[in-house]
């Protein structure tokens, strides 16, 4: 599948959740608008790179620099079942493209992210925000703090492509 889309990507690789100075440097060094395939995004996230589903003017992560988004991410950090969440989205015709456990995920207490990719960039920030909230309403219990256009997400040590076809925005 050769579909390519834009995300904001910070090229620094991490083996665990960045804290303190390391976390501060991520923002300082910026999020470069990067055109990727699902496989390339999977590889970047598996190397612990931090990403933003939206892309920004000059790589500066802020709501006012928002340029567009193909990608939406949901963060679950209170022991939800990933399969259940993927199924809930599927009931609405939404394909989960990437699943990955967060750095602090354990078999006893699940913490993970679901990444949804559309075939069309959404360049209107209000529309992007409506889509984000609609997706969050479907799965109900994702982290409500992770909804703004400039949200960043840490990568992981592993990542899998669940569905390699982008979601049709028109549908």
C-alpha positions as CSV (number, residue, x, y, z in Angstrom):
1,X,0.0,0.0,0.0
2,X,1.7,3.2,-1.2
3,X,-0.6,5.7,0.4
4,X,1.4,8.5,2.0
5,X,0.3,11.1,4.5
6,X,1.8,13.9,6.7
7,X,2.4,13.8,10.4
8,X,4.7,15.9,12.7
9,X,7.7,13.7,13.7
10,X,10.5,14.3,16.1
11,X,13.4,12.2,14.9
12,X,14.9,11.5,18.4
13,X,14.6,7.8,19.3
14,X,13.7,6.7,22.9
15,X,13.7,3.3,24.7
16,X,11.5,4.6,27.5
17,X,9.2,7.5,28.2
18,X,11.2,10.7,28.0
19,X,11.1,12.7,31.2
20,X,12.6,16.0,32.5
21,X,15.2,17.6,30.1
22,X,14.6,14.9,27.5
23,X,10.9,15.6,27.4
24,X,11.6,19.4,27.2
25,X,14.0,18.9,24.3
26,X,11.4,17.1,22.2
27,X,9.3,20.3,21.9
28,X,12.3,22.6,21.6
29,X,13.6,20.5,18.6
30,X,10.2,20.6,16.9
31,X,8.1,18.3,14.9
32,X,9.1,18.1,11.3
33,X,6.2,17.7,8.8
34,X,7.1,14.3,7.4
35,X,5.4,12.4,4.7
36,X,5.1,8.7,5.6
37,X,3.5,5.4,4.8
38,X,1.8,3.4,7.5
39,X,4.9,1.1,7.6
40,X,7.2,4.1,8.0
41,X,5.1,5.5,10.8
42,X,5.0,2.1,12.5
43,X,8.8,1.9,12.2
44,X,9.3,5.4,13.6
45,X,6.9,4.8,16.5
46,X,8.6,1.5,17.3
47,X,11.9,3.3,17.7
48,X,10.3,5.5,20.3
49,X,10.0,8.6,18.2
50,X,7.4,11.2,19.4
51,X,4.8,12.3,16.8
52,X,1.9,14.7,16.4
53,X,-1.1,13.5,14.3
54,X,-1.4,17.1,13.0
55,X,1.3,18.9,11.0
56,X,2.4,22.5,11.7
57,X,3.8,25.6,10.1
58,X,7.6,25.6,10.5
59,X,7.4,22.4,12.7
60,X,6.3,24.5,15.7
61,X,3.7,22.5,17.7
62,X,0.9,24.9,18.6
63,X,-2.8,25.2,17.8
64,X,-2.2,28.5,16.0
65,X,0.4,26.8,13.7
66,X,-2.0,24.0,12.7
67,X,-1.9,23.3,9.0
68,X,-3.7,20.0,8.7
69,X,-4.3,16.4,9.9
70,X,-4.8,13.1,8.2
71,X,-4.3,11.3,11.5
72,X,-6.2,11.0,14.7
73,X,-4.9,9.3,17.8
74,X,-6.6,7.9,20.9
75,X,-4.8,7.4,24.2
76,X,-6.0,4.8,26.7
77,X,-4.3,4.7,30.0
78,X,-6.8,3.2,32.4
79,X,-6.6,-0.6,31.6
80,X,-9.0,-0.8,28.7
81,X,-9.2,-3.7,26.3
82,X,-7.5,-2.8,22.9
83,X,-9.5,-5.4,21.0
84,X,-12.8,-4.0,22.4
85,X,-11.9,-0.5,21.4
86,X,-10.9,-1.5,17.8
87,X,-14.3,-3.3,17.5
88,X,-16.2,-0.3,18.7
89,X,-14.6,1.8,16.0
90,X,-15.3,-0.9,13.4
91,X,-19.0,-0.8,14.3
92,X,-19.0,2.8,12.9
93,X,-17.0,1.9,9.8
94,X,-13.7,3.3,11.2
95,X,-10.6,1.2,10.7
96,X,-7.9,1.3,13.3
97,X,-4.6,1.6,11.3
98,X,-2.0,1.3,14.0
99,X,-2.1,0.0,17.6
100,X,0.8,0.4,20.0
101,X,1.3,-0.1,23.7
102,X,2.7,2.9,25.5
103,X,6.0,2.7,27.3
104,X,4.3,2.0,30.7
105,X,1.9,-0.7,29.4
106,X,1.9,-4.0,31.3
107,X,-0.1,-7.2,30.8
108,X,-1.9,-6.5,34.1
109,X,-2.6,-2.8,33.4
110,X,-3.1,-1.9,29.7
111,X,-2.0,1.5,28.4
112,X,-2.0,2.0,24.6
113,X,-2.8,4.1,21.6
114,X,-4.9,3.7,18.5
115,X,-4.0,5.6,15.4
116,X,-6.6,6.3,12.7
117,X,-5.5,7.6,9.3
118,X,-7.8,9.3,6.7
119,X,-7.2,9.5,3.0
120,X,-7.7,13.3,2.9
121,X,-6.1,16.0,5.0
122,X,-8.4,18.0,7.1
123,X,-7.1,21.6,7.0
124,X,-9.9,23.3,8.8
125,X,-9.1,23.2,12.5
126,X,-12.7,23.4,13.7
127,X,-13.6,20.4,11.5
128,X,-10.5,18.5,12.7
129,X,-11.6,19.1,16.3
130,X,-15.2,17.9,15.6
131,X,-13.8,14.7,14.0
132,X,-11.6,14.1,17.0
133,X,-14.4,14.5,19.5
134,X,-16.7,12.3,17.4
135,X,-14.2,9.5,17.4
136,X,-13.7,10.0,21.1
137,X,-17.4,9.8,21.7
138,X,-17.5,6.4,19.9
139,X,-15.0,4.8,22.2
140,X,-16.0,6.9,25.2
141,X,-13.2,6.3,27.6
142,X,-10.1,7.4,25.8
143,X,-8.1,10.1,27.6
144,X,-10.1,13.3,27.2
145,X,-7.0,15.5,27.7
146,X,-5.6,14.2,24.4
147,X,-8.0,16.0,22.0
148,X,-6.4,19.3,20.9
149,X,-4.8,19.6,17.5
150,X,-1.3,20.2,18.8
151,X,-1.2,17.1,21.1
152,X,2.0,15.0,20.9
153,X,2.2,11.3,21.6
154,X,5.3,9.4,22.6
155,X,6.3,6.4,20.6
156,X,6.9,2.9,21.9
157,X,9.1,-0.1,21.7
158,X,6.7,-2.0,19.5
159,X,3.9,-1.1,17.2
160,X,1.6,-3.0,14.7
161,X,-0.3,-2.1,11.6
162,X,-3.9,-3.4,12.1
163,X,-5.3,-2.2,8.8
164,X,-3.2,-0.9,6.0
165,X,-6.0,0.9,4.2
166,X,-6.7,4.6,5.0
167,X,-10.2,5.5,6.1
168,X,-12.3,7.3,3.5
169,X,-13.0,10.8,4.8
170,X,-16.0,11.1,2.5
171,X,-17.6,7.9,3.9
